[in-house]
């Protein structure tokens, strides 16, 4: 996974958490595991990126048009890098850690369509 697709995946993860308006302890544990497993290959600290990614995800979640554009651009990058399967796997693992809500399911189905069509 390239650093660019890794960052896109992280931003999509945060968007999904915003759309659900709920972060459980189970999701938090799997999210931490995912962040560690994905690694980090940037000269900039991961923590700074995470703060910025949360801000971007919060902004994207504030409006349906912003959300669609955010998902489309990130899905395009992930698909171009050939990392659609690991990306959707991590999303399902994290969001499914406490059961998948209806909003999470809608998000995942929309993203799957974008990643694999």
C-alpha positions as semicolon CSV with decimal commas, in nm:
position;residue;x (nm);y (nm);z (nm)
1;X;0,000;0,000;0,000
2;X;0,141;0,336;-0,096
3;X;0,157;0,616;0,157
4;X;-0,101;0,808;-0,046
5;X;-0,354;0,522;-0,042
6;X;-0,278;0,458;0,327
7;X;-0,365;0,820;0,404
8;X;-0,682;0,800;0,194
9;X;-0,791;0,488;0,378
10;X;-0,733;0,654;0,716
11;X;-0,938;0,956;0,609
12;X;-1,220;0,727;0,490
13;X;-1,211;0,545;0,823
14;X;-1,252;0,872;1,008
15;X;-1,533;0,981;0,776
16;X;-1,718;0,657;0,847
17;X;-1,688;0,721;1,219
18;X;-1,828;1,072;1,177
19;X;-2,119;0,953;0,966
20;X;-2,219;0,708;1,238
21;X;-2,173;0,961;1,521
22;X;-2,049;0,680;1,742
23;X;-1,706;0,547;1,833
24;X;-1,718;0,243;2,058
25;X;-1,430;0,101;2,258
26;X;-1,433;-0,203;2,029
27;X;-1,400;0,018;1,719
28;X;-1,127;0,222;1,886
29;X;-0,925;-0,091;1,962
30;X;-0,952;-0,221;1,606
31;X;-0,878;0,128;1,468
32;X;-0,558;0,143;1,675
33;X;-0,461;-0,204;1,551
34;X;-0,530;-0,097;1,191
35;X;-0,324;0,221;1,221
36;X;-0,032;0,019;1,356
37;X;-0,070;-0,255;1,092
38;X;-0,094;-0,007;0,803
39;X;0,240;0,144;0,897
40;X;0,361;0,492;0,816
41;X;0,614;0,592;0,548
42;X;0,608;0,970;0,562
43;X;0,864;1,215;0,695
44;X;0,573;1,392;0,867
45;X;0,454;1,248;1,199
46;X;0,147;1,025;1,182
47;X;-0,012;1,205;1,477
48;X;-0,016;1,537;1,290
49;X;-0,174;1,369;0,990
50;X;-0,439;1,207;1,214
51;X;-0,544;1,545;1,356
52;X;-0,568;1,688;1,005
53;X;-0,753;1,379;0,877
54;X;-1,015;1,410;1,151
55;X;-1,071;1,773;1,053
56;X;-1,108;1,681;0,684
57;X;-1,348;1,398;0,767
58;X;-1,557;1,622;0,993
59;X;-1,584;1,880;0,716
60;X;-1,673;1,617;0,457
61;X;-1,940;1,471;0,685
62;X;-2,109;1,809;0,726
63;X;-2,274;1,804;0,382
64;X;-2,388;1,521;0,153
65;X;-2,222;1,680;-0,150
66;X;-1,893;1,710;0,037
67;X;-1,926;1,351;0,156
68;X;-1,979;1,220;-0,198
69;X;-1,685;1,416;-0,339
70;X;-1,462;1,303;-0,050
71;X;-1,555;0,937;-0,098
72;X;-1,513;0,955;-0,475
73;X;-1,168;1,114;-0,466
74;X;-1,039;0,877;-0,199
75;X;-1,188;0,568;-0,364
76;X;-1,035;0,666;-0,698
77;X;-0,690;0,693;-0,543
78;X;-0,721;0,362;-0,357
79;X;-0,850;0,186;-0,669
80;X;-0,566;0,330;-0,882
81;X;-0,314;0,200;-0,631
82;X;-0,471;-0,147;-0,645
83;X;-0,548;-0,154;-0,274
84;X;-0,928;-0,174;-0,282
85;X;-0,946;-0,517;-0,116
86;X;-0,730;-0,435;0,188
87;X;-0,900;-0,097;0,226
88;X;-1,253;-0,238;0,235
89;X;-1,138;-0,522;0,461
90;X;-1,004;-0,276;0,720
91;X;-1,320;-0,067;0,698
92;X;-1,538;-0,372;0,763
93;X;-1,316;-0,487;1,051
94;X;-1,326;-0,150;1,224
95;X;-1,689;-0,062;1,164
96;X;-1,800;-0,419;1,234
97;X;-1,621;-0,435;1,569
98;X;-1,941;-0,330;1,747
99;X;-2,189;-0,428;1,476
100;X;-2,254;-0,238;1,156
101;X;-2,518;0,034;1,188
102;X;-2,750;0,123;0,900
103;X;-2,549;0,440;0,826
104;X;-2,224;0,243;0,828
105;X;-2,378;-0,018;0,596
106;X;-2,490;0,250;0,350
107;X;-2,142;0,402;0,358
108;X;-1,971;0,066;0,302
109;X;-2,200;-0,035;0,015
110;X;-2,149;0,300;-0,156
111;X;-1,774;0,274;-0,113
112;X;-1,764;-0,088;-0,234
113;X;-1,948;0,013;-0,549
114;X;-1,697;0,292;-0,606
115;X;-1,393;0,075;-0,534
116;X;-1,492;-0,228;-0,739
117;X;-1,689;-0,098;-1,039
